[in-house]
Amino acid sequence: MNKIVSVSLACMLALNAAACGSSSSSSATSASQTAASTSGSNSEAVNISFYTTQTGQDDMYLDLIKDFESKNPGITVEYIAAGDDQLQKWMSLYASNEGPTVSYMDPINIYENQERMLDLTGNELLDNINKDALSTYTFDGKVYGVPGTAAGIGIIYNQELCDKAVGGTFDPATIKSRSDLEDLFNKIEQNTDASGTMFTGVNWSLGSHYLGLSYGAEVGDVSAREKKVADLKAGTTSLVDDPVFNGYMDTFDLMAAHNYNKEDPLVGNINMDAQALVDGKAATWFMGDWAWTYLAPIIQDGQTFGLMPVPANDDANDPVNQTLATSFAKGMCIDISQNTEEQQQAGIKFIKYLTSDDYAEEQLAKVNGQALPYLNYKGTIDSPLGQSTAKYISSGMNYDFYGTPNLLPSDFWDANGATMCQYLAGDISREDAAKAMDSYWQSQK
């Protein structure tokens, strides 16, 4: 079990520190792993289990399971909520020979345990999945997971304040370079009482999300990104001289200069920062569309928010500056090590239901407030930030934030996030930060 990591890159993610929230008290007992015998009919009764590390959504999943069971007689789904000890509980289930049939996990967990999981390559289950969303769960050409939601990462903007700043209707498509972004910040501070932007000074936001941009946006395909990481591990290249890294760090410096929290850059309170954006103290905020969880309860009538990319450089003709980083931070996988073939097939039906049933998609979009990477989804996303992400995806202006889960190790956000926090606080130079990151990679050999 030493292959199961205790910390995950995606929350990381605060995609769950923000998106993850606290879990509800509802939790089910672990599932029976033996399919029930047939009883007079041709259909076989099967018990499966579903384990999710997406906390705080127990009621929704229990409702979806009830609906699924009504549409799939003979399949019973036992729900197992993670609670606060997400990976430890998953580990204990396997140690007890009760590995869940379907698990909803971070990609690094699936990658590091792929020998336990069903190879889904070519399965009709994938027919409804946006192909760009599968690379995160594709290892050595084989697909082992199905993405749950698509989370956009970038700069949230207060439409009203940005309109006032530019003297008209602000269009995020006008931000095509770093200079354009600087011009926007200057206009905000000249024409409103707000700061141009805002960082939340925590390692998951700075180390995973912001720094991660420079790896996901690397010129070339996934193999090019992997080569960059391999060269860093081998010590044959350095981030000090890396143009993509330096481009994003130049933008970081610009944002730090206009940071609402610059007097206390490591305060790191996402609730306070959400309030500052709503109250008009900051006009933009580096975060992701999951922040709607924090914004929705406090917005005022008539306020509108959107999400736009972080420009990587000062070349207005570079499409990456208008391409939104998108994270498929959690995916569903099917266990083959402790579940029968009948249970595996029932697990496929369950995932197919979650990714293609109209009612399931409606509930997932409503509760998560995020875009869904499913081809047939035509429902309404309540969150304007989720709507922004969906718009970038539908127009082909997004890239897979991680590209492949073995690109960034599970401790990447923690180790490099600490370095980014030091840099934001002015405690170290960029050269020192780059050398610290080089050392991190060389220790990964």
MINU-381343 format. One record per residue (C-alpha): residue number from 1; x, y, z; residue in three letters. Coordinates in Angstrom, 2 decimals. Layout:
BEGIN
ATOM  zanu       px       py       pz  baro
ATOM   NUM        X        Y        Z   ala
...
REM end
This chain:
BEGIN
ATOM  zanu       px       py       pz  baro
ATOM     1     0.00     0.00     0.00   met
ATOM     2     3.01     2.29     0.01   asn
ATOM     3     2.00     3.30    -3.51   lys
ATOM     4    -1.04     5.14    -2.25   ile
ATOM     5    -0.02     8.69    -1.48   val
ATOM     6    -1.25    10.55     1.54   ser
ATOM     7    -1.35    13.93    -0.13   val
ATOM     8    -2.92    14.66    -3.49   ser
ATOM     9    -1.84    17.14    -6.14   leu
ATOM    10    -5.23    18.38    -6.85   ala
ATOM    11    -6.16    19.70    -3.41   cys
ATOM    12    -4.25    20.08    -3.76   met
ATOM    13    -6.44    21.33    -4.98   leu
ATOM    14    -7.74    23.38    -3.15   ala
ATOM    15    -9.55    22.70    -6.12   leu
ATOM    16   -10.61    21.34    -3.08   asn
ATOM    17    -9.18    23.41    -0.32   ala
ATOM    18   -11.49    25.63    -2.14   ala
ATOM    19   -13.65    23.04    -3.77   ala
ATOM    20   -13.22    20.46    -1.10   cys
ATOM    21   -15.03    22.04     1.83   gly
ATOM    22   -15.87    20.02     4.90   ser
ATOM    23   -17.63    16.74     4.65   ser
ATOM    24   -21.14    16.09     5.77   ser
ATOM    25   -21.80    13.72     8.59   ser
ATOM    26   -23.48    11.22     6.32   ser
ATOM    27   -21.34     8.17     5.70   ser
ATOM    28   -22.13     4.63     4.74   ala
ATOM    29   -20.58     1.41     5.82   thr
ATOM    30   -18.18    -0.34     3.50   ser
ATOM    31   -19.64    -2.42     0.70   ala
ATOM    32   -19.99    -6.13     0.35   ser
ATOM    33   -17.60    -7.29    -2.32   gln
ATOM    34   -19.45   -10.44    -3.33   thr
ATOM    35   -22.09   -10.40    -6.04   ala
ATOM    36   -25.36   -11.93    -4.90   ala
ATOM    37   -26.49   -15.12    -6.56   ser
ATOM    38   -29.29   -15.13    -9.10   thr
ATOM    39   -32.81   -15.59    -7.79   ser
ATOM    40   -35.17   -17.13   -10.27   gly
ATOM    41   -34.82   -14.39   -12.89   ser
ATOM    42   -32.27   -14.02   -15.63   asn
ATOM    43   -30.90   -10.78   -14.14   ser
ATOM    44   -28.19   -11.11   -11.55   glu
ATOM    45   -28.26    -8.97    -8.43   ala
ATOM    46   -24.94    -7.20    -7.87   val
ATOM    47   -23.74    -5.15    -4.93   asn
ATOM    48   -21.13    -2.50    -5.71   ile
ATOM    49   -19.61     0.35    -3.76   ser
ATOM    50   -18.82     3.95    -4.60   phe
ATOM    51   -16.11     5.86    -2.73   tyr
ATOM    52   -15.62     9.58    -3.28   thr
ATOM    53   -13.06    12.07    -2.04   thr
ATOM    54   -15.30    14.92    -3.17   gln
ATOM    55   -16.52    15.85     0.27   thr
ATOM    56   -19.53    17.85     1.35   gly
ATOM    57   -21.80    16.38    -1.34   gln
ATOM    58   -23.13    13.27     0.35   asp
ATOM    59   -26.81    14.20    -0.06   asp
ATOM    60   -26.40    14.70    -3.80   met
ATOM    61   -24.64    11.38    -4.31   tyr
ATOM    62   -27.16     9.49    -2.20   leu
ATOM    63   -29.94    10.99    -4.33   asp
ATOM    64   -28.12    10.03    -7.54   leu
ATOM    65   -27.57     6.49    -6.30   ile
ATOM    66   -31.28     6.16    -5.54   lys
ATOM    67   -32.12     7.34    -9.07   asp
ATOM    68   -29.52     5.02   -10.61   phe
ATOM    69   -30.83     2.00    -8.72   glu
ATOM    70   -34.37     2.75    -9.87   ser
ATOM    71   -33.16     2.76   -13.48   lys
ATOM    72   -30.92    -0.30   -13.07   asn
ATOM    73   -32.84    -3.00   -11.16   pro
ATOM    74   -30.56    -5.62    -9.70   gly
ATOM    75   -27.65    -3.26    -8.96   ile
ATOM    76   -27.25    -1.96    -5.43   thr
ATOM    77   -24.72     0.79    -4.77   val
ATOM    78   -23.25     1.27    -1.32   glu
ATOM    79   -22.02     4.82    -0.75   tyr
ATOM    80   -18.80     5.41     1.18   ile
ATOM    81   -18.04     9.02     2.05   ala
ATOM    82   -14.40     9.91     2.59   ala
ATOM    83   -14.61    12.37     5.44   gly
ATOM    84   -11.44    14.20     6.40   asp
ATOM    85    -9.09    11.20     6.11   asp
ATOM    86    -9.69    10.75     2.41   gln
ATOM    87    -6.72     8.67     1.28   leu
ATOM    88    -6.18     6.93     4.59   gln
ATOM    89    -9.73     5.61     4.49   lys
ATOM    90    -9.28     4.43     0.91   trp
ATOM    91    -6.10     2.67     1.99   met
ATOM    92    -7.86     0.99     4.91   ser
ATOM    93   -10.61    -0.34     2.62   leu
ATOM    94    -8.04    -2.05     0.44   tyr
ATOM    95    -6.21    -3.36     3.49   ala
ATOM    96    -9.52    -4.96     4.57   ser
ATOM    97   -10.03    -6.48     1.10   asn
ATOM    98   -12.98    -4.13     0.57   glu
ATOM    99   -11.59    -2.00    -2.25   gly
ATOM   100   -14.43     0.12    -3.67   pro
ATOM   101   -15.84    -0.87    -7.03   thr
ATOM   102   -15.86     2.73    -8.23   val
ATOM   103   -13.60     5.37    -6.69   ser
ATOM   104   -13.65     9.11    -7.35   tyr
ATOM   105   -10.03    10.12    -6.82   met
ATOM   106    -7.33    12.59    -7.77   asp
ATOM   107    -5.44    11.60   -10.94   pro
ATOM   108    -2.16    11.04    -9.12   ile
ATOM   109    -3.86     8.41    -6.93   asn
ATOM   110    -5.20     6.59    -9.97   ile
ATOM   111    -1.83     6.82   -11.70   tyr
ATOM   112     0.05     5.40    -8.72   glu
ATOM   113    -2.46     2.54    -8.37   asn
ATOM   114    -3.19     1.84   -12.02   gln
ATOM   115    -2.40    -1.86   -11.63   glu
ATOM   116    -5.56    -2.12    -9.50   arg
ATOM   117    -7.76    -0.38   -12.06   met
ATOM   118    -9.72    -1.47   -15.12   leu
ATOM   119    -8.26    -0.41   -18.47   asp
ATOM   120   -11.09     1.57   -20.06   leu
ATOM   121    -9.39     2.10   -23.42   thr
ATOM   122   -11.90     1.64   -26.22   gly
ATOM   123   -14.83     1.17   -23.85   asn
ATOM   124   -18.07     2.74   -25.07   glu
ATOM   125   -18.19     4.48   -21.70   leu
ATOM   126   -15.72     6.98   -23.16   leu
ATOM   127   -17.82     7.84   -26.20   asp
ATOM   128   -19.49    10.75   -24.38   asn
ATOM   129   -16.29    12.13   -22.83   ile
ATOM   130   -14.51    15.17   -24.24   asn
ATOM   131   -11.32    13.64   -25.63   lys
ATOM   132    -9.20    16.56   -24.42   asp
ATOM   133   -10.26    15.66   -20.88   ala
ATOM   134    -8.84    12.13   -21.03   leu
ATOM   135    -5.11    12.88   -21.17   ser
ATOM   136    -4.99    13.39   -17.41   thr
ATOM   137    -6.15     9.80   -16.96   tyr
ATOM   138    -4.18     8.22   -19.81   thr
ATOM   139    -1.01     6.38   -18.81   phe
ATOM   140     1.22     4.77   -21.44   asp
ATOM   141    -1.60     5.02   -23.95   gly
ATOM   142    -4.23     3.39   -21.72   lys
ATOM   143    -7.19     5.15   -20.11   val
ATOM   144    -7.77     4.33   -16.44   tyr
ATOM   145   -10.14     7.07   -15.32   gly
ATOM   146   -13.10     9.19   -16.38   val
ATOM   147   -13.06    12.91   -15.42   pro
ATOM   148   -15.85    14.20   -13.21   gly
ATOM   149   -15.89    17.95   -13.73   thr
ATOM   150   -13.79    20.55   -15.52   ala
ATOM   151   -12.38    23.31   -13.35   ala
ATOM   152   -11.11    26.50   -14.95   gly
ATOM   153    -8.07    28.21   -13.40   ile
ATOM   154    -7.32    31.86   -14.05   gly
ATOM   155    -8.29    35.39   -13.06   ile
ATOM   156   -11.78    36.02   -11.72   ile
ATOM   157   -13.00    39.51   -12.55   tyr
ATOM   158   -15.71    41.73   -11.12   asn
ATOM   159   -17.57    42.83   -14.26   gln
ATOM   160   -18.97    46.03   -12.74   glu
ATOM   161   -15.57    47.29   -11.58   leu
ATOM   162   -13.84    46.36   -14.84   cys
ATOM   163   -16.59    48.10   -16.83   asp
ATOM   164   -16.04    51.22   -14.77   lys
ATOM   165   -12.29    50.96   -15.22   ala
ATOM   166   -12.40    50.78   -19.02   val
ATOM   167   -15.30    53.21   -19.42   gly
ATOM   168   -17.56    50.71   -21.17   gly
ATOM   169   -18.19    46.97   -21.25   thr
ATOM   170   -15.09    45.03   -20.31   phe
ATOM   171   -14.37    42.11   -22.64   asp
ATOM   172   -11.82    39.57   -21.35   pro
ATOM   173   -10.90    38.80   -24.97   ala
ATOM   174    -9.14    42.19   -25.06   thr
ATOM   175    -6.49    40.86   -22.65   ile
ATOM   176    -4.10    39.34   -25.18   lys
ATOM   177    -0.78    40.03   -23.46   ser
ATOM   178     0.83    40.93   -20.17   arg
ATOM   179     0.84    44.58   -21.21   ser
ATOM   180    -2.92    44.42   -21.73   asp
ATOM   181    -3.32    43.05   -18.23   leu
ATOM   182    -1.10    45.77   -16.78   glu
ATOM   183    -3.16    48.39   -18.60   asp
ATOM   184    -6.33    46.94   -17.08   leu
ATOM   185    -4.86    47.01   -13.57   phe
ATOM   186    -3.76    50.62   -14.01   asn
ATOM   187    -7.20    51.68   -15.21   lys
ATOM   188    -8.85    49.87   -12.32   ile
ATOM   189    -6.72    51.71    -9.80   glu
ATOM   190    -7.10    55.05   -11.58   gln
ATOM   191   -10.87    54.90   -12.09   asn
ATOM   192   -12.10    52.91    -9.08   thr
ATOM   193   -11.24    52.51    -5.42   asp
ATOM   194   -10.20    48.89    -5.95   ala
ATOM   195    -6.81    47.22    -6.19   ser
ATOM   196    -6.06    45.77    -9.59   gly
ATOM   197    -5.90    42.16    -8.47   thr
ATOM   198    -5.44    39.80    -5.55   met
ATOM   199    -3.46    36.68    -4.61   phe
ATOM   200    -4.50    34.33    -1.85   thr
ATOM   201    -1.12    33.62    -0.30   gly
ATOM   202    -1.31    29.86     0.28   val
ATOM   203     0.84    27.07    -1.13   asn
ATOM   204    -1.95    25.27    -2.99   trp
ATOM   205    -2.92    28.39    -4.92   ser
ATOM   206     0.58    29.69    -5.63   leu
ATOM   207     2.42    26.39    -5.88   gly
ATOM   208    -0.11    24.12    -7.50   ser
ATOM   209    -2.30    26.44    -9.51   his
ATOM   210    -0.14    29.38   -10.48   tyr
ATOM   211     3.19    27.62   -10.84   leu
ATOM   212     1.44    24.68   -12.47   gly
ATOM   213     0.43    26.96   -15.33   leu
ATOM   214     4.03    27.08   -16.49   ser
ATOM   215     4.11    23.28   -16.91   tyr
ATOM   216     0.68    22.79   -18.46   gly
ATOM   217     1.24    25.60   -20.97   ala
ATOM   218     4.66    24.33   -22.01   glu
ATOM   219     5.09    24.57   -25.77   val
ATOM   220     4.41    21.23   -27.43   gly
ATOM   221     2.39    18.15   -26.55   asp
ATOM   222     2.40    16.03   -23.41   val
ATOM   223     5.63    14.33   -24.47   ser
ATOM   224     7.32    17.75   -24.70   ala
ATOM   225     6.18    18.59   -21.19   arg
ATOM   226     7.42    15.24   -19.91   glu
ATOM   227    10.79    15.84   -21.55   lys
ATOM   228    11.06    19.19   -19.78   lys
ATOM   229    10.45    17.52   -16.42   val
ATOM   230    12.87    14.70   -17.25   ala
ATOM   231    15.57    17.24   -18.10   asp
ATOM   232    14.93    19.08   -14.83   leu
ATOM   233    15.26    15.82   -12.91   lys
ATOM   234    18.50    15.04   -14.72   ala
ATOM   235    19.85    18.52   -14.02   gly
ATOM   236    20.52    19.14   -17.71   thr
ATOM   237    18.32    22.24   -17.74   thr
ATOM   238    17.37    24.91   -15.23   ser
ATOM   239    14.23    26.94   -14.65   leu
ATOM   240    16.45    30.01   -14.39   val
ATOM   241    16.75    29.95   -18.18   asp
ATOM   242    13.29    28.57   -18.98   asp
ATOM   243    11.28    31.09   -21.07   pro
ATOM   244     7.84    29.73   -20.12   val
ATOM   245     8.67    29.76   -16.40   phe
ATOM   246    10.10    33.27   -16.63   asn
ATOM   247     7.13    34.47   -18.64   gly
ATOM   248     4.67    33.39   -15.98   tyr
ATOM   249     6.92    34.76   -13.25   met
ATOM   250     6.99    38.14   -15.01   asp
ATOM   251     3.19    38.11   -14.94   thr
ATOM   252     3.32    37.02   -11.31   phe
ATOM   253     5.50    40.03   -10.49   asp
ATOM   254     3.01    42.30   -12.22   leu
ATOM   255     0.11    40.86   -10.24   met
ATOM   256     2.08    41.02    -6.98   ala
ATOM   257     2.66    44.74    -7.55   ala
ATOM   258    -1.11    45.30    -7.79   his
ATOM   259    -2.03    42.74    -5.11   asn
ATOM   260    -4.73    43.84    -2.68   tyr
ATOM   261    -2.96    41.74    -0.02   asn
ATOM   262     0.54    43.02    -0.72   lys
ATOM   263     0.92    44.51     2.77   glu
ATOM   264     0.31    41.05     4.24   asp
ATOM   265     0.72    38.72     1.24   pro
ATOM   266     0.58    35.44     3.15   leu
ATOM   267    -2.62    36.08     5.08   val
ATOM   268    -4.10    33.26     3.02   gly
ATOM   269    -7.80    33.58     3.89   asn
ATOM   270   -10.02    32.60     0.96   ile
ATOM   271   -13.22    33.75     2.68   asn
ATOM   272   -11.78    37.22     3.29   met
ATOM   273   -10.55    37.42    -0.29   asp
ATOM   274   -13.93    36.41    -1.70   ala
ATOM   275   -15.50    39.16     0.40   gln
ATOM   276   -12.93    41.68    -0.84   ala
ATOM   277   -13.80    40.87    -4.46   leu
ATOM   278   -17.54    41.24    -3.80   val
ATOM   279   -17.07    44.44    -1.78   asp
ATOM   280   -15.05    46.04    -4.56   gly
ATOM   281   -11.77    46.20    -2.68   lys
ATOM   282   -10.10    44.14    -5.41   ala
ATOM   283   -11.37    44.00    -8.99   ala
ATOM   284    -9.78    40.68    -9.95   thr
ATOM   285    -8.58    37.57    -8.12   trp
ATOM   286    -6.30    34.73    -9.15   phe
ATOM   287    -8.29    31.61    -8.33   met
ATOM   288   -10.57    29.17   -10.17   gly
ATOM   289   -14.22    28.63   -10.93   asp
ATOM   290   -14.68    26.57    -7.73   trp
ATOM   291   -14.50    29.91    -5.89   ala
ATOM   292   -18.18    30.35    -6.73   trp
ATOM   293   -18.80    28.25    -3.62   thr
ATOM   294   -17.49    31.20    -1.61   tyr
ATOM   295   -18.86    34.00    -3.76   leu
ATOM   296   -22.44    32.83    -4.35   ala
ATOM   297   -23.69    33.34    -0.77   pro
ATOM   298   -22.34    36.89    -0.51   ile
ATOM   299   -22.84    38.49    -3.93   ile
ATOM   300   -25.05    41.55    -4.17   gln
ATOM   301   -27.95    42.04    -6.56   asp
ATOM   302   -26.79    42.81   -10.06   gly
ATOM   303   -23.18    41.75    -9.57   gln
ATOM   304   -21.61    39.69   -12.34   thr
ATOM   305   -18.32    37.82   -12.37   phe
ATOM   306   -16.31    36.00   -15.00   gly
ATOM   307   -13.09    34.04   -15.45   leu
ATOM   308   -10.27    34.74   -17.89   met
ATOM   309    -6.81    33.25   -18.60   pro
ATOM   310    -3.51    34.43   -17.14   val
ATOM   311    -1.36    35.80   -19.98   pro
ATOM   312     1.93    33.95   -20.19   ala
ATOM   313     3.92    36.58   -22.06   asn
ATOM   314     3.77    39.91   -23.88   asp
ATOM   315     3.10    38.50   -27.34   asp
ATOM   316    -0.44    39.51   -28.31   ala
ATOM   317    -0.40    36.91   -31.10   asn
ATOM   318     0.36    33.97   -28.79   asp
ATOM   319    -2.91    32.02   -28.37   pro
ATOM   320    -1.85    30.69   -24.97   val
ATOM   321    -2.60    34.13   -23.53   asn
ATOM   322    -6.28    33.63   -24.29   gln
ATOM   323    -6.42    29.92   -23.53   thr
ATOM   324    -7.86    28.88   -20.17   leu
ATOM   325    -6.04    26.32   -18.04   ala
ATOM   326    -8.52    23.58   -17.21   thr
ATOM   327    -8.07    20.98   -14.50   ser
ATOM   328    -9.86    17.64   -14.52   phe
ATOM   329    -8.92    17.27   -10.90   ala
ATOM   330   -10.89    14.18    -9.96   lys
ATOM   331   -11.81    11.10   -11.93   gly
ATOM   332   -13.70     7.85   -11.54   met
ATOM   333   -11.90     4.53   -11.79   cys
ATOM   334   -12.98     0.89   -11.46   ile
ATOM   335   -11.17    -1.64    -9.27   asp
ATOM   336   -10.24    -5.05   -10.68   ile
ATOM   337    -8.13    -6.30    -7.78   ser
ATOM   338   -10.93    -6.89    -5.26   gln
ATOM   339   -14.12    -6.75    -7.35   asn
ATOM   340   -15.65    -9.46    -9.53   thr
ATOM   341   -16.16    -9.06   -13.25   glu
ATOM   342   -19.89    -8.64   -12.60   glu
ATOM   343   -19.18    -5.83   -10.18   gln
ATOM   344   -16.80    -4.21   -12.67   gln
ATOM   345   -19.50    -4.25   -15.36   gln
ATOM   346   -21.99    -2.76   -12.90   ala
ATOM   347   -19.38    -0.12   -12.09   gly
ATOM   348   -19.17     0.77   -15.78   ile
ATOM   349   -22.94     1.23   -15.84   lys
ATOM   350   -22.75     3.49   -12.79   phe
ATOM   351   -20.08     5.74   -14.29   ile
ATOM   352   -21.96     5.81   -17.59   lys
ATOM   353   -25.04     6.96   -15.67   tyr
ATOM   354   -23.11     9.78   -13.94   leu
ATOM   355   -21.62    10.99   -17.22   thr
ATOM   356   -24.57    10.67   -19.60   ser
ATOM   357   -27.87    10.60   -17.70   asp
ATOM   358   -29.70    13.94   -17.98   asp
ATOM   359   -30.77    13.98   -14.34   tyr
ATOM   360   -27.30    13.06   -13.06   ala
ATOM   361   -25.60    15.71   -15.18   glu
ATOM   362   -28.11    18.32   -14.07   glu
ATOM   363   -27.42    17.60   -10.40   gln
ATOM   364   -23.65    17.47   -10.81   leu
ATOM   365   -23.60    20.80   -12.66   ala
ATOM   366   -25.95    22.42   -10.17   lys
ATOM   367   -24.10    21.35    -7.05   val
ATOM   368   -20.55    21.75    -8.37   asn
ATOM   369   -21.21    24.91   -10.36   gly
ATOM   370   -18.59    23.72   -12.82   gln
ATOM   371   -18.47    22.72   -16.46   ala
ATOM   372   -18.85    19.04   -17.31   leu
ATOM   373   -16.51    17.47   -19.91   pro
ATOM   374   -19.32    15.46   -21.49   tyr
ATOM   375   -20.28    15.82   -25.14   leu
ATOM   376   -24.03    15.54   -24.73   asn
ATOM   377   -24.39    17.95   -21.81   tyr
ATOM   378   -26.66    20.84   -22.73   lys
ATOM   379   -27.94    21.85   -19.31   gly
ATOM   380   -27.52    25.18   -17.56   thr
ATOM   381   -24.60    25.85   -15.25   ile
ATOM   382   -25.73    28.20   -12.50   asp
ATOM   383   -22.27    29.54   -11.75   ser
ATOM   384   -21.10    32.35   -14.07   pro
ATOM   385   -17.55    31.16   -13.46   leu
ATOM   386   -18.49    27.66   -14.56   gly
ATOM   387   -20.19    29.21   -17.58   gln
ATOM   388   -16.92    30.97   -18.45   ser
ATOM   389   -15.03    27.68   -18.26   thr
ATOM   390   -17.64    25.92   -20.41   ala
ATOM   391   -17.39    28.70   -23.00   lys
ATOM   392   -13.61    28.32   -23.29   tyr
ATOM   393   -13.97    24.53   -23.57   ile
ATOM   394   -16.71    24.70   -26.22   ser
ATOM   395   -14.63    27.11   -28.29   ser
ATOM   396   -11.52    24.94   -28.01   gly
ATOM   397    -9.66    27.65   -26.07   met
ATOM   398    -8.56    25.55   -23.12   asn
ATOM   399    -5.65    23.28   -22.31   tyr
ATOM   400    -5.34    20.43   -19.85   asp
ATOM   401    -3.71    21.97   -16.80   phe
ATOM   402    -1.70    18.90   -15.85   tyr
ATOM   403    -1.46    17.17   -19.19   gly
ATOM   404    -0.60    13.92   -17.45   thr
ATOM   405    -0.62    13.17   -13.72   pro
ATOM   406     2.94    11.88   -13.56   asn
ATOM   407     4.08    15.28   -14.84   leu
ATOM   408     3.76    16.84   -11.38   leu
ATOM   409     4.38    14.59    -8.35   pro
ATOM   410     1.95    14.49    -5.45   ser
ATOM   411     4.15    16.69    -3.24   asp
ATOM   412     4.75    19.28    -5.96   phe
ATOM   413     2.25    21.82    -4.65   trp
ATOM   414     3.49    21.60    -1.07   asp
ATOM   415     7.22    21.83    -1.69   ala
ATOM   416     7.12    24.39    -4.48   asn
ATOM   417     4.19    26.24    -2.93   gly
ATOM   418     6.38    27.08     0.04   ala
ATOM   419     8.98    28.51    -2.35   thr
ATOM   420     6.34    30.57    -4.17   met
ATOM   421     5.07    31.95    -0.86   cys
ATOM   422     8.61    33.01     0.04   gln
ATOM   423     8.95    34.68    -3.34   tyr
ATOM   424     5.64    36.52    -3.01   leu
ATOM   425     6.67    37.74     0.44   ala
ATOM   426     9.94    39.10    -0.99   gly
ATOM   427    12.10    36.78     1.09   asp
ATOM   428    13.94    35.26    -1.88   ile
ATOM   429    14.88    36.30    -5.41   ser
ATOM   430    13.54    34.67    -8.56   arg
ATOM   431    16.92    33.06    -9.12   glu
ATOM   432    16.80    31.60    -5.61   asp
ATOM   433    13.25    30.35    -6.24   ala
ATOM   434    14.25    28.74    -9.52   ala
ATOM   435    17.26    27.03    -7.92   lys
ATOM   436    15.08    25.71    -5.10   ala
ATOM   437    12.68    24.27    -7.68   met
ATOM   438    15.59    22.78    -9.63   asp
ATOM   439    16.73    21.07    -6.44   ser
ATOM   440    13.22    19.75    -5.89   tyr
ATOM   441    13.18    18.13    -9.32   trp
ATOM   442    16.65    16.65    -8.94   gln
ATOM   443    15.54    15.03    -5.68   ser
ATOM   444    12.76    13.25    -7.60   gln
ATOM   445    15.13    10.91    -9.46   lys
REM end
